[in-house]
Amino acid sequence: MAEEDITKELKNLSPAEKIKKLKELQEKERSMIKEAENLILQEQQELERQKRIKEDMERITLPEPKKVDIRKLFTGDDDDSLESKVREEKPGLTEEELQAMRQYELKMSQVPAQNIYLKVRDIQEGIEEKGYMNPSEMVELDSIGYALDYKRRDINEGKYVTTSEMIEDFMGTAKSIIKYLRG
């Protein structure tokens, strides 16, 4: 049908226009052929790649899976148990490290809550940026957690004075001084 349309169209054209139209059609056909050849080449390369993968998969032999008794993993009977591995890998703190950690916790408990929050946010951003948490960050977060526990205990015991309470105390003291000085 398309060829009939082209033939009808060509009959109504002048010889110069016919030649021009035929050259356009010829160029269009060439580009379609070139595109088809490129597609054929790509598909042949894909077939070749799949063939290589299949051959590689046939050559690879998977090792037989080792049977694992799950109960042994959780009992201390075996050297491969989780408990024995944890005992081996668990780092022990020296007395000096423990004392330094307690001092840090006490110091952090005296830092304003906003500063503690900012410190935790900094650690969080660092972890998110790296994608993991290193041991020193774990220890620091534990220490900050303890410091927050100290701070919470002090609040519950009434030892923690908020800024507004401190301002009221200063204003009350200032008024008393003014009253005393005026006589």
C-alpha positions in Angstrom: 0.0 0.0 0.0 2.8 2.4 0.9 4.6 1.7 -2.4 1.3 2.4 -4.3 1.0 5.8 -2.5 4.6 6.6 -3.4 4.1 5.7 -7.0 0.9 7.9 -7.2 2.8 10.8 -5.6 5.7 10.4 -8.0 3.4 10.5 -11.1 2.2 14.0 -10.1 5.7 15.4 -9.7 8.0 17.0 -12.3 11.2 15.0 -13.2 13.4 17.2 -11.0 11.1 16.8 -8.1 10.8 13.0 -8.7 14.6 12.7 -8.6 14.7 14.8 -5.4 12.0 12.7 -3.8 13.6 9.4 -4.9 16.9 10.5 -3.4 15.2 11.4 -0.1 13.6 7.9 -0.1 16.9 6.3 -0.9 18.6 8.1 2.0 15.8 7.2 4.3 16.2 3.6 3.3 20.0 3.7 3.8 19.6 5.1 7.4 17.0 2.4 8.2 19.3 -0.3 6.9 22.2 1.1 8.9 20.1 1.3 12.0 18.9 -2.3 11.5 22.6 -3.5 11.0 23.6 -1.8 14.3 20.7 -3.5 16.1 21.7 -6.9 14.6 25.3 -6.3 15.7 24.2 -5.4 19.3 21.9 -8.5 19.5 24.7 -10.7 18.2 27.1 -9.3 20.9 24.4 -9.9 23.6 24.0 -13.5 22.4 27.7 -14.0 22.5 27.9 -12.5 26.1 25.1 -14.8 27.3 26.8 -17.8 25.7 30.1 -16.9 27.6 28.2 -16.5 30.8 26.5 -19.9 30.3 29.9 -21.5 29.6 31.4 -19.9 32.7 28.5 -21.0 34.9 28.9 -24.6 33.6 32.7 -24.6 34.5 32.1 -23.3 38.0 31.5 -25.8 40.6 29.9 -24.7 43.9 31.3 -26.1 47.1 29.1 -28.4 49.1 27.5 -26.5 52.0 28.8 -27.5 55.4 26.2 -28.8 57.8 25.8 -26.6 60.8 24.3 -27.6 64.1 22.6 -24.5 65.3 22.5 -25.7 68.9 26.3 -25.8 69.0 26.5 -22.2 68.0 24.8 -21.1 71.2 26.4 -23.5 73.6 29.9 -23.3 75.0 30.8 -26.9 74.1 32.5 -25.9 70.8 35.3 -23.6 70.0 33.2 -22.2 67.2 30.3 -21.2 69.4 29.2 -17.6 69.4 29.8 -17.2 73.1 33.4 -18.3 72.8 34.0 -16.0 69.8 32.5 -13.0 71.7 34.7 -13.8 74.8 37.8 -13.8 72.5 36.9 -10.6 70.7 35.5 -8.6 73.6 37.9 -5.8 74.4 38.6 -5.4 78.0 39.0 -1.9 79.5 41.9 -1.1 81.8 41.2 0.6 85.1 42.6 3.8 83.8 40.4 3.7 80.7 37.4 3.0 82.9 38.3 5.9 85.2 38.8 8.2 82.2 35.4 7.2 80.8 33.7 7.9 84.1 35.4 11.4 84.3 34.2 12.1 80.7 30.6 11.0 81.6 30.7 13.3 84.7 32.1 16.2 82.6 29.4 15.6 79.9 26.7 15.6 82.6 27.6 19.2 83.5 27.5 20.4 79.9 24.2 22.1 78.8 21.7 19.8 77.2 21.8 21.7 74.0 25.5 21.2 73.6 25.0 17.4 74.3 22.3 17.4 71.6 24.6 19.1 69.1 27.4 16.6 69.9 25.1 13.6 69.3 23.9 15.2 66.0 27.6 15.6 64.9 28.3 11.9 65.6 25.1 10.9 63.8 26.0 12.9 60.7 29.5 11.4 60.7 28.1 7.9 60.9 25.6 8.6 58.2 28.3 10.0 56.0 30.6 7.0 56.5 27.8 4.4 56.6 29.1 2.7 59.7 29.9 3.4 63.4 33.5 2.9 64.6 34.3 1.7 68.2 35.3 5.1 69.5 31.9 6.5 68.4 30.2 3.7 70.2 32.1 4.4 73.4 31.4 8.1 73.1 27.7 7.5 72.5 27.6 5.2 75.6 29.3 7.9 77.6 26.9 10.6 76.5 24.0 8.2 77.3 25.3 7.9 80.8 25.8 11.6 81.1 22.2 12.1 80.1 21.2 9.6 82.7 23.1 11.7 85.3 21.4 14.8 84.1 18.0 13.2 84.3 18.7 12.0 87.8 19.8 15.5 88.8 16.6 17.0 87.3 14.4 14.4 89.2 16.3 15.2 92.4 15.8 19.0 91.9 19.6 19.6 91.6 19.3 20.9 88.0 18.4 24.5 87.7 16.9 25.8 84.5 18.0 29.1 82.9 14.7 30.8 83.8 15.1 29.8 87.5 18.7 31.1 87.5 17.5 34.4 86.0 14.8 34.7 88.6 17.3 34.0 91.4 19.7 36.7 90.0 16.8 39.2 89.7 15.7 38.5 93.2 19.2 38.9 94.6 19.7 42.1 92.6 16.4 43.5 94.0 17.5 42.6 97.5 20.8 44.4 97.0 19.1 47.5 95.5 16.7 47.5 98.5 19.6 47.2 100.9 21.6 49.9 99.3 18.7 52.3 99.2 18.2 51.8 102.8 
